[in-house]
Amino acid sequence: MVDEELIKNIQATFSLYGLKLSRTLGHSMAKELLKINESEKDQWLTGVIEQILTQNLKDPHVEVHHLKIAITDFMRSDILKETETRLNVIDAFDIPKISYDLRKKKFVLHKVSMNLYSEVTQKTVIFKERFEFIKYRVLRHESFLLRFFGGDLISKIKLTEIESLESLNKAENLYLLGLISELSENQYFLEDPGGSIRINLNKAIFQDGLILEGSIVIVKANFSHGMLNVKEIGFPPAESSENSRADFGDVNTFGGPHPTLLKLSEKLKTLEQSDERARMIFLSDLWLDRTIVLDKFKLLLEAFIDFPPSAFVICGNFLSFPENEFSPVAMKDGFKKLADLIVQYPSIKESSKFIFVPGPCDLGAPKIVPRRPLSKFTIEDIEKVIPGAIFASNPCRIQYYTKEIVVFREDMLIKMCRKTIRFPSEIESNIPNQFAKSIICQGHLIPLPLPASPVYWKHDYALRLHPTPDVIVTADQYEPFWSIFSDCHVINPGSFPNSKFSFKCYVPANNAIEECEV
């Protein structure tokens, strides 16, 4: 006999997840639940509900066929769905766009059709959207969070808008959030959607990070005679990926075909922990026109004959010389040589993926990001013989078990160092750590003005780092490095031929980076 109280508890649990279960189906669920061990009942019920949520019901009413599918899928926890992939490469133009809806006061996701030549109004939206993202993040940080105290609404730190300064003659110890711009030579301004104001940085204390034109910063300053005399300047606080994801629940914000975020998949997590030999190799500048480079890559392949990695992520440039009239033939011949090399190792050819990310000097699209994959003409020979060859955009995203990885091939660290307003002393700071903090606090792969690093206006969102991924690979000409900030690995494998043929190895089971060289 099924207890009436148990049915009510089951219906109440469904309600907590926004689902409605009829009494008849509640009775059926109670009968199933009686077959489960007492210690496992809560886990079983929650697991079935989570499977129902992955079905993306059109309304909250659960039908009998929804329950049957959910129970079957949950009981077969070792079986992955077709879209529940161990490894998936996501094109920059397929990433869902996250925007903040001021009317609904929440983040929303929507698909954006590819358009490389959008209207000029889109250019003005880029920095406005970046600013709004960061402002929302700042306002819910504990240092800025509004609280009720003694009947009054207060915050530890109150942000002042630039527009409100127009009514003041003088004020001290103001905190402002804004974007740094150089509207006239050697004169910096702070901008927000309401206006701009000139800032004096002569006596400012710079906090850690590469602060440059185009950065969104928080300043502590005194206001006098139409100018902000900055006392301190630094980046907005970073936000953990766990806190960011609280806005989205299990919705897939990272991209890919699965309807829910695979980072939360218990099945993939179990497989990830059990697959101790899973590896992903990252290297950059595999010059296919240089015999010595291909010879070293052959040695790398030989080292992995007995335990092929899940994937080799190979970033450009793929030629040792800048693009010219000889590039098409040279690259085509180079990829044919690479294909002939890989087929010599059948275990790797059949087991490993080869993910190719174009570099800034590779043949093809203009030097604007996101950049489309390499042209079909140059890669057709390797596609024919290597089943695991994947030609990705730049940047691209990789879902590897439950880990989220962003790969970007651009000399960003060098560009950012050149544009820094006040360069940190080598004695005082570690440049890779400063770089890691900069891109994560800015929530963007290119926190630079558009003239310094052009971006397709409509697809700037594809460069955002919100929520923060597990790994960011910024393949750069700078020396190899590995840094951690806000629980995110930021790594640079370095130029393969120019850094003693070094590369990086990522192990998802323990979220570890191994530094290697041939």
Sequence and secondary structure as in RCSB ss.txt:
>XXXX:A:sequence
MVDEELIKNIQATFSLYGLKLSRTLGHSMAKELLKINESEKDQWLTGVIEQILTQNLKDPHVEVHHLKIAITDFM
RSDILKETETRLNVIDAFDIPKISYDLRKKKFVLHKVSMNLYSEVTQKTVIFKERFEFIKYRVLRHESFLLRFFG
GDLISKIKLTEIESLESLNKAENLYLLGLISELSENQYFLEDPGGSIRINLNKAIFQDGLILEGSIVIVKANFSH
GMLNVKEIGFPPAESSENSRADFGDVNTFGGPHPTLLKLSEKLKTLEQSDERARMIFLSDLWLDRTIVLDKFKLL
LEAFIDFPPSAFVICGNFLSFPENEFSPVAMKDGFKKLADLIVQYPSIKESSKFIFVPGPCDLGAPKIVPRRPLS
KFTIEDIEKVIPGAIFASNPCRIQYYTKEIVVFREDMLIKMCRKTIRFPSEIESNIPNQFAKSIICQGHLIPLPL
PASPVYWKHDYALRLHPTPDVIVTADQYEPFWSIFSDCHVINPGSFPNSKFSFKCYVPANNAIEECEV
>XXXX:A:secstr
   HHHHHHHHHHHHHTT B  HHHHHHHHHHHTTS GGGHHHHHHHHHHHHHTT  SSSB  HHHHHHHHHHHH
TTT   TT  SEEEEEGGGS EEEEETTTTEEEEE     SS  THHHHHHHHHHHHHHHHHHHTSTTT EEEET
TEEEESS B  GGGGGG SEEEEEEEEEEEEEEETTEEEEEETTEEEEEE TT EE SS  BTT EEEEEEEEET
TEEEEEEEE      HHHHHTTTTTB  S SS SB GGG HHHHHHHHH TT  EEEEE   TT HHHHHHHHHH
HHHTSSS  SEEEEES  SSS S TTHHHHHHHHHHHHHHHHTT HHHHHH EEEEE  TTSSSS S BSB    
HHHHHHHHHH TTEEE  BSEEEEETTEEEEEEES HHHHHHHHBSS   TTT  HHHHHHHHHHHHTBS  S T
TTS B GGGGGGGB  S  SEEEEE SS  EEEEETTEEEEE  BTTTTTSEEEEEETTTTEEEEEE 
